[in-house]
């Protein structure tokens, strides 16, 4: 049997499944009722649709069942096609969402910025200070910034690993108000654990006004900023850390320097090739 025949047979399994057969029968009954009503009002020429006989239904079910038992690989093939289709739909939805929220991703004035503020391409990083993979990727981002002076970075605190992660995120954003965000960020990423103790130790090491830091950590504006990051991440399909948005591409997980540089080069080329105004 050819590939097309196999796919057709597999499709028949769905078309003639009991659940769908019941739907067909229900449609037949609905059609009969509509035709009866039409006849009562004087309509003529209506053709009554015969329901699918039970014997034919059982015959189809038997043939399909036997075929699938003898050719189970067809099921795997169909699942692969389904997964590929779902992944394509997911990517399309993500691409649309990133275009919709592009301003929030790139231009939110409250989001800390690193690298070259006027760089021609931006890396948006979503991270948690207690995420081991986020800590591992810090040197990667630093190396990219050293090797490519035309890259801009936007930092999005995405504290999803518990209350202490939220404490660390609030502290980092509060440190930004004292002009020490980047130093604070690097120090917390280097700490074994980001919590109230490491926040206090980092503030003292950097010479911050700790009382002011604690006060700013409780500012509702910082809480709202974290909430906006959560909503943004959810909207574009991010559910873990680290995650990066580079150009029009969402990159989940920790990537090495070579991979990140390649993605940057690809996205930068796409931007340059795009018509002006897009």
Backbone bond lengths (Angstrom), bond angles and torsions (degrees), N, CA, C in turn:
res aa  C-N    CA-C-N  psi(-1)  N-CA   C-N-CA  omega(-1)  CA-C   N-CA-C  phi
1 X - - - 1.466 - - 1.526 109.34 -
2 X 1.323 119.06 136.90 1.453 122.87 -177.59 1.516 110.60 -74.47
3 X 1.337 114.30 166.87 1.470 120.64 178.11 1.533 110.88 -58.37
4 X 1.342 115.45 -42.38 1.468 118.82 -179.65 1.515 110.32 -63.14
5 X 1.341 116.23 -40.32 1.464 119.39 -179.97 1.519 110.41 -64.95
6 X 1.343 115.80 -38.52 1.473 118.40 -179.92 1.524 110.61 -63.87
7 X 1.331 114.68 -44.80 1.465 117.78 179.66 1.516 110.58 -63.91
8 X 1.333 116.20 -39.02 1.465 118.87 177.89 1.504 111.44 -63.38
9 X 1.338 116.63 -40.24 1.463 119.58 178.49 1.513 110.98 -64.59
10 X 1.329 114.93 -39.91 1.465 117.94 -179.84 1.520 110.83 -66.56
11 X 1.340 115.68 -39.23 1.465 119.02 176.87 1.512 110.75 -61.75
12 X 1.324 115.72 -35.96 1.464 119.08 179.79 1.514 111.20 -62.18
13 X 1.323 116.37 -30.40 1.470 119.65 179.19 1.503 110.79 -60.30
14 X 1.341 114.64 -35.65 1.450 118.15 178.92 1.519 111.35 -79.76
15 X 1.327 115.22 -41.38 1.457 119.05 -177.00 1.516 111.35 -61.95
16 X 1.347 115.94 -38.70 1.451 119.71 -175.81 1.518 112.60 -106.74
17 X 1.331 117.09 23.65 1.457 119.86 175.51 1.519 109.32 -67.91
18 X 1.322 119.40 155.34 1.462 121.46 -178.35 1.510 112.89 -55.22
19 X 1.375 116.55 -41.62 1.461 119.00 -177.07 1.515 111.13 -62.98
20 X 1.347 115.23 -43.18 1.453 117.77 -179.47 1.518 111.53 -72.65
21 X 1.324 115.68 -32.71 1.461 118.32 176.87 1.528 110.32 -61.44
22 X 1.327 115.73 -40.02 1.462 119.10 178.74 1.522 109.74 -61.88
23 X 1.375 114.75 -38.92 1.456 118.39 178.20 1.516 111.20 -64.05
24 X 1.339 115.51 -40.86 1.464 119.39 178.27 1.522 110.54 -61.65
25 X 1.354 115.83 -44.78 1.453 119.72 179.65 1.516 110.81 -61.56
26 X 1.368 115.43 -39.46 1.458 118.98 179.21 1.518 110.51 -63.95
27 X 1.340 115.93 -39.27 1.458 119.56 177.84 1.525 110.69 -65.09
28 X 1.342 116.22 -38.15 1.461 119.61 177.95 1.521 110.08 -60.81
29 X 1.360 115.72 -44.49 1.464 119.00 -179.31 1.512 110.86 -64.42
30 X 1.365 115.15 -40.07 1.461 118.60 178.86 1.517 110.52 -63.76
31 X 1.347 115.74 -39.96 1.464 120.16 179.35 1.515 110.91 -64.18
32 X 1.364 115.84 -41.14 1.459 119.74 179.58 1.519 110.49 -62.37
33 X 1.348 115.61 -41.66 1.463 120.03 -179.12 1.523 110.34 -63.67
34 X 1.355 116.08 -43.63 1.462 119.93 -179.01 1.516 110.88 -64.34
35 X 1.344 115.82 -39.70 1.459 119.24 -179.65 1.521 110.45 -68.33
36 X 1.336 116.44 -36.24 1.467 120.25 178.61 1.516 110.14 -63.37
37 X 1.363 115.10 -42.24 1.461 118.63 179.57 1.521 110.50 -66.28
38 X 1.340 115.54 -38.24 1.469 118.39 179.15 1.512 110.53 -64.22
39 X 1.352 116.63 -38.27 1.452 120.12 178.90 1.507 111.27 -65.23
40 X 1.346 116.69 -35.48 1.459 120.53 -178.80 1.519 111.14 -67.02
41 X 1.317 117.52 -24.40 1.465 119.75 -178.86 1.522 112.12 -99.57
42 X 1.343 115.31 8.60 1.461 117.81 173.61 1.502 114.23 104.03
43 X 1.354 118.85 1.25 1.460 119.98 -179.90 1.515 109.03 -68.57
44 X 1.338 116.32 145.90 1.460 120.65 -179.38 1.511 109.29 -130.21
45 X 1.316 115.77 160.59 1.459 120.62 174.12 1.508 113.55 84.27
46 X 1.343 120.10 5.12 1.459 121.14 -179.63 1.517 109.39 -68.77
47 X 1.341 115.71 139.12 1.453 121.07 179.65 1.517 109.12 -104.95
48 X 1.301 117.09 123.66 1.450 121.89 -178.78 1.530 109.53 -80.29
49 X 1.368 114.77 126.55 1.465 119.86 179.80 1.520 109.20 -84.25
50 X 1.321 116.10 127.48 1.458 119.79 178.93 1.528 110.00 -80.03
51 X 1.344 118.25 135.62 1.458 120.49 175.33 1.522 109.85 -65.42
52 X 1.356 115.95 155.07 1.464 120.23 178.86 1.521 108.67 -68.57
53 X 1.318 118.12 125.54 1.467 120.79 -178.28 1.533 111.61 -61.39
54 X 1.329 115.97 146.63 1.457 120.87 179.52 1.531 111.25 -59.51
55 X 1.324 116.39 -38.05 1.464 119.42 -178.79 1.529 111.81 -62.64
56 X 1.362 115.81 -40.69 1.461 120.13 179.29 1.524 111.06 -67.75
57 X 1.310 114.94 -39.70 1.461 119.06 179.09 1.527 110.51 -61.74
58 X 1.339 115.99 -48.14 1.462 119.86 -179.73 1.527 111.26 -62.72
59 X 1.336 116.63 -35.81 1.463 120.32 179.62 1.526 110.78 -64.55
60 X 1.334 116.31 -44.85 1.464 119.78 178.38 1.521 110.87 -62.60
61 X 1.329 116.66 -45.82 1.460 120.16 -179.09 1.524 110.55 -59.91
62 X 1.321 116.44 -40.97 1.456 120.19 -179.64 1.513 112.19 -65.48
63 X 1.337 116.34 -43.70 1.466 120.59 -179.72 1.525 110.40 -62.96
64 X 1.343 116.13 -46.10 1.459 119.82 -178.27 1.519 110.96 -64.96
65 X 1.339 116.21 -42.48 1.463 119.77 -179.91 1.528 110.79 -61.46
66 X 1.305 116.17 -46.69 1.466 119.67 -179.96 1.522 111.04 -61.75
67 X 1.320 115.72 -41.34 1.468 118.67 -179.51 1.522 111.79 -63.14
68 X 1.346 116.30 -44.86 1.466 119.68 -178.14 1.522 111.54 -67.33
69 X 1.323 117.35 -34.88 1.458 119.70 176.96 1.520 111.35 -65.79
70 X 1.320 117.28 -34.07 1.458 121.24 179.30 1.535 112.43 -83.53
71 X 1.327 116.47 -21.75 1.467 120.83 -177.26 1.533 110.44 -132.17
72 X 1.316 118.69 61.87 1.472 121.01 -176.08 1.530 113.16 -63.57
73 X 1.320 117.88 -20.50 1.471 120.22 179.51 1.520 111.45 -61.18
74 X 1.331 117.18 -23.65 1.460 120.53 178.89 1.528 110.44 -61.29
75 X 1.331 116.05 -37.14 1.467 120.06 -179.87 1.521 109.81 -64.73
76 X 1.347 116.22 -44.51 1.463 119.94 178.85 1.525 110.73 -61.77
77 X 1.336 115.87 -40.99 1.462 120.65 179.33 1.524 110.67 -61.99
78 X 1.317 116.15 -42.65 1.461 119.98 179.92 1.528 110.59 -65.85
79 X 1.342 117.15 -39.41 1.455 120.51 178.85 1.528 110.84 -64.72
80 X 1.318 117.02 -37.86 1.462 120.52 177.91 1.521 111.01 -64.12
81 X 1.325 116.11 -41.72 1.462 120.24 177.17 1.528 110.04 -62.86
82 X 1.336 116.17 -43.37 1.459 120.81 179.80 1.525 110.79 -62.81
83 X 1.339 117.11 -44.79 1.458 120.40 179.80 1.522 111.64 -62.86
84 X 1.323 116.46 -41.07 1.461 119.98 178.44 1.528 110.89 -63.40
85 X 1.327 115.72 -40.47 1.464 120.08 179.12 1.527 111.01 -65.37
86 X 1.333 116.62 -43.75 1.463 120.83 179.48 1.525 111.00 -64.39
87 X 1.330 117.21 -39.46 1.463 120.94 179.01 1.524 110.63 -65.43
88 X 1.323 116.84 -39.56 1.465 120.51 178.19 1.529 110.54 -64.91
89 X 1.330 116.24 -40.64 1.463 120.37 178.23 1.524 110.81 -65.60
90 X 1.337 116.05 -39.17 1.468 120.58 178.66 1.519 110.76 -63.95
91 X 1.327 117.04 -44.18 1.461 121.21 179.61 1.521 111.27 -64.30
92 X 1.324 116.43 -38.65 1.467 119.92 178.69 1.525 110.53 -64.93
93 X 1.346 116.28 -41.52 1.461 120.42 179.03 1.526 110.84 -65.53
94 X 1.331 116.65 -40.50 1.462 121.07 178.69 1.523 110.85 -63.91
95 X 1.331 116.53 -43.97 1.463 120.64 179.22 1.525 111.30 -60.87
96 X 1.320 116.24 -42.37 1.463 120.70 178.85 1.518 110.90 -64.39
97 X 1.353 116.62 -42.65 1.467 120.96 -179.31 1.526 111.07 -65.38
98 X 1.337 117.19 -39.00 1.466 119.39 -179.76 1.524 111.17 -66.21
99 X 1.327 117.11 -33.67 1.455 119.63 175.72 1.533 110.42 -68.91
100 X 1.325 115.26 -40.02 1.462 120.20 -179.50 1.524 111.93 -65.04
101 X 1.341 116.70 -37.26 1.464 121.21 -176.04 1.532 112.07 -106.05
102 X 1.302 116.90 22.98 1.469 120.39 -175.10 1.529 111.66 -60.05
103 X 1.302 117.49 -42.42 1.464 120.25 -179.78 1.531 110.83 -62.78
104 X 1.326 116.86 -42.60 1.463 120.73 178.64 1.523 110.73 -64.90
105 X 1.312 117.46 -36.55 1.456 121.12 178.82 1.525 111.81 -66.94
106 X 1.328 116.35 -44.91 1.453 120.14 -168.94 1.517 115.76 -101.58
107 X 1.330 117.76 -27.41 1.464 119.35 -167.11 1.528 115.47 -121.64
108 X 1.313 118.48 10.96 1.469 119.16 177.16 1.523 108.86 -65.62
109 X 1.319 116.18 117.41 1.467 121.02 -173.74 1.521 112.98 -64.19
110 X 1.329 117.55 -20.93 1.461 120.44 -177.81 1.525 113.38 -86.43
111 X 1.319 117.19 -11.36 1.459 120.67 179.92 1.529 109.86 -80.30
112 X 1.329 117.55 130.08 1.465 119.83 178.25 1.528 110.92 -62.69
113 X 1.322 115.34 146.52 1.465 121.66 -178.58 1.523 109.05 -124.79
114 X 1.338 116.10 138.24 1.450 121.71 176.43 1.513 110.42 -127.99
115 X 1.336 115.60 -178.53 1.455 119.29 -178.15 1.512 111.29 69.32
116 X 1.314 116.71 -144.61 1.455 122.11 179.47 1.533 109.25 -90.99
117 X 1.331 118.22 110.22 1.476 120.30 -178.21 1.521 113.59 -56.62
118 X 1.335 116.88 -22.83 1.462 121.28 -179.85 1.530 111.40 -108.55
119 X 1.325 117.29 20.12 1.451 121.17 -179.36 1.517 112.67 -58.97
120 X 1.315 116.26 155.32 1.464 119.87 -176.54 1.526 112.84 -84.85
121 X 1.328 117.55 -6.60 1.462 120.96 176.04 1.523 108.46 -144.66
122 X 1.321 116.05 146.09 1.467 120.75 -175.10 1.518 111.20 -119.23
123 X 1.328 114.52 137.05 1.465 122.05 168.91 1.523 106.68 -102.58
124 X 1.318 117.15 121.93 1.459 121.45 173.87 1.522 106.70 -102.66
125 X 1.332 116.30 120.42 1.462 120.41 -176.03 1.532 110.68 -111.93
126 X 1.338 115.70 125.50 1.464 122.50 172.51 1.527 107.15 -102.14
127 X 1.321 117.03 128.58 1.465 120.00 -172.61 1.529 111.50 -151.89
128 X 1.325 114.01 164.88 1.466 122.92 174.82 1.523 106.88 -128.70
129 X 1.324 117.64 134.93 1.459 120.44 -175.46 1.530 113.50 -67.68
130 X 1.312 117.76 -13.70 1.462 120.55 176.71 1.527 112.83 -107.09
131 X 1.303 116.22 14.45 1.471 121.86 178.11 1.527 109.33 -89.03
132 X 1.337 116.19 117.57 1.456 120.38 -179.32 1.516 113.34 -59.73
133 X 1.322 116.79 -39.96 1.466 120.43 179.50 1.526 111.18 -68.24
134 X 1.347 116.52 -32.77 1.468 119.87 176.81 1.530 109.86 -65.44
135 X 1.330 116.16 -41.55 1.465 120.23 177.80 1.519 110.42 -62.75
136 X 1.331 115.89 -38.85 1.456 120.79 -177.72 1.517 111.96 -66.66
137 X 1.333 117.23 -29.40 1.464 120.03 -175.12 1.530 112.84 -89.45
138 X 1.336 117.66 -6.96 1.474 120.24 178.83 1.532 111.92 -56.71
139 X 1.344 119.39 -48.69 1.471 118.73 177.83 1.531 113.02 -62.12
140 X 1.316 116.66 -29.90 1.474 120.20 178.62 1.518 110.44 -64.31
141 X 1.342 116.06 -49.03 1.466 119.95 179.95 1.530 110.01 -63.34
142 X 1.335 116.64 -40.06 1.465 120.16 179.14 1.529 110.89 -62.40
143 X 1.328 117.26 -41.07 1.467 121.27 179.40 1.526 110.84 -65.45
144 X 1.332 116.43 -40.38 1.472 120.22 178.36 1.524 110.04 -61.24
145 X 1.322 116.65 -42.73 1.467 120.12 -179.28 1.527 111.40 -67.29
146 X 1.330 116.93 -33.38 1.468 119.56 177.22 1.526 111.29 -69.16
147 X 1.323 115.57 -40.25 1.462 120.64 -173.96 1.528 114.03 -85.52
148 X 1.323 116.25 -17.80 1.469 119.95 179.72 1.526 108.17 -133.76
149 X 1.315 117.41 95.56 1.473 120.82 -176.07 1.526 114.28 -72.75
150 X 1.325 116.76 2.74 1.467 119.26 -177.96 1.529 111.69 -110.22
151 X 1.346 116.27 24.48 1.467 121.79 179.19 1.526 109.76 -107.97
152 X 1.292 115.23 134.48 1.469 123.53 176.45 1.525 108.15 -107.56
153 X 1.333 117.26 144.38 1.464 121.59 178.69 1.526 109.60 -124.12
154 X 1.325 116.19 133.34 1.461 122.33 172.99 1.524 107.42 -113.41
155 X 1.335 116.03 125.80 1.462 121.37 -177.10 1.525 110.15 -97.41
156 X 1.337 115.52 127.58 1.467 121.55 178.70 1.531 108.79 -120.74
157 X 1.328 115.91 103.83 1.465 119.28 175.30 1.521 109.28 -63.17
158 X 1.320 115.51 124.01 1.470 121.93 -178.47 1.532 106.78 -129.67
159 X 1.319 115.06 75.36 1.468 122.02 -171.79 1.521 110.50 -79.29
160 X 1.323 116.51 96.86 1.463 120.87 -174.49 1.533 112.96 -119.84
161 X 1.337 116.97 2.61 1.465 119.50 -174.46 1.528 113.19 -106.99
162 X 1.320 116.79 28.40 1.458 119.61 173.08 1.521 113.80 117.59
163 X 1.331 115.95 172.98 1.476 122.02 -175.96 1.527 114.09 -57.52
164 X 1.329 117.17 -38.38 1.462 118.79 -178.61 1.533 111.71 -67.45
165 X 1.313 116.65 -30.38 1.466 119.93 174.79 1.524 110.51 -65.77
166 X 1.331 116.05 -36.86 1.464 120.23 177.27 1.524 110.00 -66.14
167 X 1.333 117.17 -41.87 1.461 121.67 177.02 1.524 110.19 -57.44
168 X 1.327 116.08 -47.48 1.471 120.67 -179.13 1.527 111.33 -62.99
169 X 1.331 117.10 -41.57 1.463 120.41 -179.98 1.520 110.88 -64.65
170 X 1.323 117.29 -43.41 1.469 120.21 177.51 1.522 110.77 -61.40
171 X 1.336 116.00 -41.81 1.465 120.10 -178.70 1.527 111.25 -63.90
172 X 1.328 116.94 -41.78 1.457 119.78 -179.56 1.531 111.25 -63.69
173 X 1.329 116.02 -42.05 1.465 119.21 179.08 1.529 111.01 -69.47
174 X 1.324 116.57 -32.10 1.469 119.77 175.21 1.525 110.39 -69.04
175 X 1.340 117.59 -36.69 1.467 121.24 178.20 1.527 110.65 -63.91
176 X 1.319 116.88 -29.77 1.465 121.19 177.24 1.524 110.50 -58.46
177 X 1.315 117.30 -34.43 1.461 120.99 -179.65 1.528 111.96 -68.85
178 X 1.326 115.86 -18.77 1.466 120.02 176.29 1.534 111.29 -103.64
179 X 1.334 115.99 13.50 1.451 120.65 175.29 1.507 115.24 74.53
180 X 1.351 117.29 22.68 1.464 120.09 -175.40 1.529 112.23 -128.14
181 X 1.314 116.85 29.94 1.465 117.73 -176.24 1.525 111.97 -61.00
182 X 1.308 117.60 -52.31 1.460 120.05 -173.17 1.527 111.05 -60.91
183 X 1.331 116.69 -45.25 1.460 119.76 178.93 1.526 111.32 -62.08
184 X 1.316 115.90 -40.82 1.463 120.75 179.82 1.522 110.17 -66.27
185 X 1.325 115.89 -42.30 1.462 122.28 179.65 1.531 110.66 -59.27
186 X 1.307 116.81 -49.76 1.465 121.00 -178.55 1.523 110.35 -63.59
187 X 1.335 117.43 -41.16 1.470 121.10 -179.04 1.531 111.31 -64.01
188 X 1.321 117.16 -43.80 1.471 119.34 179.60 1.523 111.05 -67.87
189 X 1.315 117.28 -36.28 1.457 119.86 177.57 1.530 111.48 -67.75
190 X 1.327 116.35 -23.82 1.463 120.40 179.07 1.521 112.46 -87.42
191 X 1.335 116.83 -15.38 1.463 120.86 -178.37 1.536 109.65 -72.60
192 X 1.324 115.37 148.63 1.467 119.24 177.86 1.517 110.33 -61.53
193 X 1.341 115.38 -39.97 1.465 120.38 176.98 1.512 108.81 -143.59
194 X 1.330 116.01 134.75 1.458 121.25 176.07 1.524 108.75 -91.63
195 X 1.324 115.71 114.59 1.464 120.69 179.21 1.527 108.56 -154.06
196 X 1.327 116.68 -169.69 1.463 120.43 -177.60 1.523 111.56 -59.76
197 X 1.331 117.38 -38.13 1.465 120.45 -178.76 1.530 111.65 -67.61
198 X 1.338 116.72 -45.84 1.465 118.83 -179.83 1.517 111.29 -69.38
199 X 1.333 117.13 -29.71 1.462 120.52 175.77 1.525 110.04 -63.81
200 X 1.326 116.40 -47.35 1.464 120.55 -179.78 1.526 110.87 -63.87
201 X 1.336 116.85 -43.46 1.466 120.68 -179.57 1.528 111.19 -64.21
202 X 1.316 116.40 -40.51 1.466 120.39 -179.87 1.523 110.87 -67.17
203 X 1.316 116.57 -40.74 1.467 120.57 179.06 1.523 110.61 -61.19
204 X 1.326 116.52 -42.54 1.466 119.76 179.17 1.527 110.59 -67.02
205 X 1.334 117.11 -42.51 1.466 121.17 -178.38 1.524 111.90 -63.05
206 X 1.320 116.60 -32.59 1.466 120.74 -178.42 1.527 112.38 -91.58
207 X 1.343 116.75 -0.60 1.456 120.21 178.60 1.518 114.20 72.42
208 X 1.321 116.99 28.14 1.467 120.63 179.07 1.527 111.07 -79.34
209 X 1.312 114.87 156.97 1.466 121.12 171.92 1.528 106.52 -77.70
210 X 1.339 115.87 100.84 1.463 119.38 -172.06 1.525 111.84 -66.29
211 X 1.332 116.99 -39.20 1.471 119.96 179.46 1.532 109.83 -60.66
212 X 1.334 115.93 -41.69 1.470 119.36 179.29 1.525 110.42 -68.63
213 X 1.334 116.41 -37.37 1.455 120.36 178.58 1.524 110.63 -59.93
214 X 1.338 116.02 -47.53 1.465 120.38 -179.87 1.527 110.69 -61.89
215 X 1.318 116.28 -40.96 1.462 120.11 178.73 1.529 110.84 -62.18
216 X 1.340 115.88 -45.18 1.462 119.54 -179.18 1.525 111.85 -67.53
217 X 1.323 117.59 -31.74 1.468 120.90 178.49 1.525 111.20 -59.34
218 X 1.329 116.68 -29.51 1.460 120.89 179.92 1.512 114.43 -88.71
219 X 1.313 117.36 1.78 1.457 121.04 -179.29 1.536 109.69 -67.38
220 X 1.326 118.18 127.50 1.477 120.96 178.62 1.527 112.95 -57.02
221 X 1.316 117.41 -25.41 1.468 119.89 179.89 1.527 110.82 -65.61
222 X 1.329 117.16 -35.09 1.462 120.28 177.77 1.521 109.96 -71.45
223 X 1.317 116.56 -39.75 1.466 119.60 176.61 1.525 110.40 -61.74
224 X 1.318 117.08 -41.03 1.458 120.96 178.61 1.526 111.04 -64.84
225 X 1.326 116.81 -36.27 1.457 119.69 178.11 1.525 111.18 -63.91
226 X 1.328 116.92 -42.00 1.466 120.20 177.15 1.525 110.49 -63.88
227 X 1.315 116.90 -40.58 1.464 120.62 178.59 1.526 110.83 -63.25
228 X 1.311 116.22 -38.74 1.478 119.56 178.18 1.523 110.25 -64.35
229 X 1.318 116.64 -37.64 1.466 119.64 177.27 1.524 111.01 -64.19
230 X 1.344 116.60 -40.99 1.466 120.13 178.25 1.524 110.26 -61.54
231 X 1.336 115.70 -46.74 1.466 119.61 -178.32 1.528 110.88 -64.09
232 X 1.308 116.75 -40.24 1.460 121.07 179.99 1.529 110.37 -64.55
233 X 1.328 116.49 -46.41 1.470 120.16 179.92 1.525 110.67 -59.42
234 X 1.320 116.28 -44.81 1.460 120.62 179.88 1.521 110.99 -62.43
235 X 1.312 116.41 -41.56 1.466 121.06 -176.62 1.526 112.16 -63.71
236 X 1.333 117.36 -33.54 1.466 119.01 -177.00 1.531 112.18 -101.81
237 X 1.337 116.18 8.67 1.460 119.50 171.64 1.518 115.87 88.50
238 X 1.335 117.76 21.56 1.468 120.71 176.83 1.522 108.89 -93.21
239 X 1.331 116.49 126.43 1.462 120.10 178.67 1.527 112.59 -131.93
240 X 1.308 116.88 14.53 1.459 120.58 178.67 1.517 110.41 -156.80
241 X 1.328 116.25 172.66 1.457 121.06 -179.78 1.526 110.25 -129.26
242 X 1.339 116.80 151.01 1.463 125.69 -5.98 1.516 111.24 -78.48
243 X 1.310 115.25 163.25 1.457 121.73 173.64 1.519 107.54 -145.81
244 X 1.310 115.81 143.18 1.463 121.15 -176.96 1.524 110.17 -126.84
245 X 1.307 115.25 143.69 1.458 121.54 167.46 1.521 105.73 -112.85
246 X 1.320 116.23 118.05 1.463 122.02 -179.91 1.514 107.66 -124.23
247 X 1.313 116.13 112.14 1.466 119.54 -174.19 1.515 109.72 62.58
248 X 1.325 116.45 -121.85 1.464 120.86 178.61 1.525 111.88 -101.63
249 X 1.306 117.36 15.30 1.463 120.47 -173.59 1.519 111.98 -115.09
250 X 1.327 115.58 134.03 1.459 121.84 173.13 1.515 108.25 -94.33
251 X 1.334 116.28 125.64 1.466 122.23 -176.95 1.525 108.37 -119.88
252 X 1.334 118.34 100.20 1.464 119.85 179.46 1.521 111.40 -82.97
253 X 1.329 116.09 145.20 1.453 120.59 174.20 1.518 113.73 87.10
254 X 1.336 114.40 170.21 1.459 121.26 179.43 1.528 109.93 -75.94
255 X 1.320 116.47 129.91 1.468 121.44 177.09 1.520 107.97 -121.16
256 X 1.323 116.62 153.86 1.457 119.39 -179.98 1.527 110.60 -83.75
257 X 1.322 115.06 173.60 1.463 119.91 -174.95 1.521 112.24 -61.44
258 X 1.337 116.68 -44.02 1.465 119.69 -177.96 1.521 111.19 -61.05
259 X 1.331 116.36 -43.81 1.467 119.97 -179.97 1.521 110.97 -65.20
260 X 1.332 117.12 -41.80 1.460 119.69 -179.34 1.532 110.88 -66.35
261 X 1.328 117.40 -40.40 1.462 120.23 178.63 1.530 110.91 -64.72
262 X 1.327 116.19 -36.94 1.467 119.68 178.28 1.524 111.11 -65.92
263 X 1.334 116.46 -42.53 1.469 120.29 178.51 1.525 110.19 -63.20
264 X 1.329 116.67 -42.54 1.465 120.69 178.80 1.524 110.27 -60.12
265 X 1.325 116.86 -45.53 1.467 120.72 -179.47 1.526 110.89 -61.54
266 X 1.332 115.95 -42.37 1.471 120.11 -179.42 1.520 111.22 -65.09
267 X 1.338 116.42 -46.94 1.467 119.99 -178.27 1.523 111.64 -68.62
268 X 1.323 116.69 -34.67 1.469 120.26 178.84 1.535 109.21 -65.85
269 X 1.324 116.68 -41.75 1.466 120.71 178.51 1.528 110.62 -62.86
270 X 1.325 117.12 -40.76 1.463 120.86 178.76 1.521 110.65 -63.29
271 X 1.323 116.38 -40.70 1.466 120.24 178.93 1.518 111.71 -63.45
272 X 1.324 116.31 -41.29 1.465 120.29 -179.22 1.530 111.25 -69.38
273 X 1.333 116.18 -32.04 1.465 120.07 -178.52 1.522 112.72 -81.42
274 X 1.338 116.60 -17.89 1.465 120.04 -177.57 1.514 110.73 -69.40
275 X 1.336 117.83 144.87 1.472 120.86 177.89 1.529 110.17 -59.03
276 X 1.300 117.18 143.92 1.438 122.09 178.85 1.525 110.21 -60.66
277 X 1.334 114.31 138.88 1.469 119.86 179.71 1.497 112.47 98.04
278 X 1.365 119.64 -11.92 1.471 122.88 178.08 1.501 109.95 -85.10
